[in-house]
Every structure is written in C-alpha cells, then in structure tokens.
Amino acid sequence: MDSSPEKILYYSVDLDELSKIRGEVREFLGEECSDIVKGRIVFCLDEAMTNVIEHGFTEPDSSKIELRMKKNKGSWKFSILDQGIPFDPTKEKSETWKELYESGADGGFGLRSIKKIMVVRYQRLKNPSRNKLTLIHTR
C-alpha cells in the first residue's frame, strides 16, 4: 500500500477525550495489523496524549491538541501537535523499568514504553509556537 491521505483530528485539553482518541486510532488502523500491534500503538498514543494533557498545561486551556495519522508504505505515522509547555522526550534519559520500579518513581513508565515500541521524534515549531511529537511504527 502506498501512502494515504493524512487524517487530522482535534481534541480538547481534557482527559475525557482519551476514549475518543483510542477509538479513532483503532478505526484508523482497521484490520491492517494484528490485535497485539494495534494494542501497542493505541497504548502509545494514549500515553503520549495523557502526558500532553497532564503535563503540558498548568491550567485549563481552550487550545486544541491536533492528532495527525498517516499510513505510509512501510509505517504508520502519528503526530501530536500542541501549544503546551515545550518538552522534548527524546532528550530525556529513559531509566530501565527496574530503575523506575526500585526508585518508587511516580512516572516514566509510559515514556520508557513508548520509546521501546515506537520511533520517537520531537520538534519545536514556530509561527505558531507548538510542540510536535511524532511516533512511528513499522508495518
């Protein structure tokens, strides 16, 4: 399959949007991958969007989070764009699961998992100033 048009969706900065996001990602993937792969991709998008909503904004925000989904010949590409606090997860050291568990860390498991499952890229965009987190999974 060659690349297809990009699907673009917008969500409020609200954790109640997560079930919609999971549904849209499942629908986008359709029957083109196994249930295991689909579950992993949905998990990664859920974790990434949760992090944006919980940590990207210090107070309620009326801006929208943009989710772009694209099927390419060899991969599925998901980009999350937001106007929240800049954060580059590619520069964060990922502790091992054992280190996270033993330290009693309150977080880090999701980011560590995303990096194991997906290729992760980050850009800080200008005009308008936004974060762009791209997650890619090989088909």
QUIRA-V397365 format. One record per pair of residues at least 6 apart in sequence whose C-alpha atoms are under 7 Angstrom apart, sorted by the first residue. I is the first residue (numbers start at 1). J is the second residue. Records with the same first field share a line. If there is no record, write none. Layout:
I->J ; J
This chain:
1->73
2->72 ; 73
3->71 ; 72 ; 73
4->70 ; 71 ; 72
5->70
6->68 ; 69 ; 70
7->68 ; 69 ; 70
8->66 ; 67 ; 68 ; 69
9->66 ; 67 ; 68
10->64 ; 65 ; 66 ; 67
11->17 ; 64 ; 65 ; 66
12->63 ; 64 ; 65
13->53 ; 61 ; 64 ; 65
14->53
15->50 ; 53
18->46
22->42 ; 46
25->42
26->38 ; 42
29->38
44->114
47->110
56->84 ; 85
57->84 ; 85
64->82
65->80 ; 81 ; 82
66->80 ; 81 ; 82
67->78 ; 79 ; 80 ; 81
68->78 ; 79 ; 80
69->77 ; 78 ; 79
70->76 ; 77 ; 78
71->77
74->138 ; 139
75->136 ; 137 ; 138 ; 139
76->136 ; 137 ; 138 ; 139
77->134 ; 135 ; 136 ; 137
78->134 ; 135 ; 136
79->132 ; 133 ; 134 ; 135
80->132 ; 133 ; 134
81->130 ; 131 ; 132 ; 133
82->130 ; 131 ; 132
83->129 ; 130 ; 131
86->131
88->122
90->120 ; 121 ; 122
94->112
97->109
118->135 ; 136 ; 137
119->135 ; 136 ; 137
120->134 ; 135 ; 136
121->133 ; 134 ; 135
122->132 ; 133 ; 134
123->131 ; 132 ; 133
124->130 ; 131 ; 132
125->131 ; 132
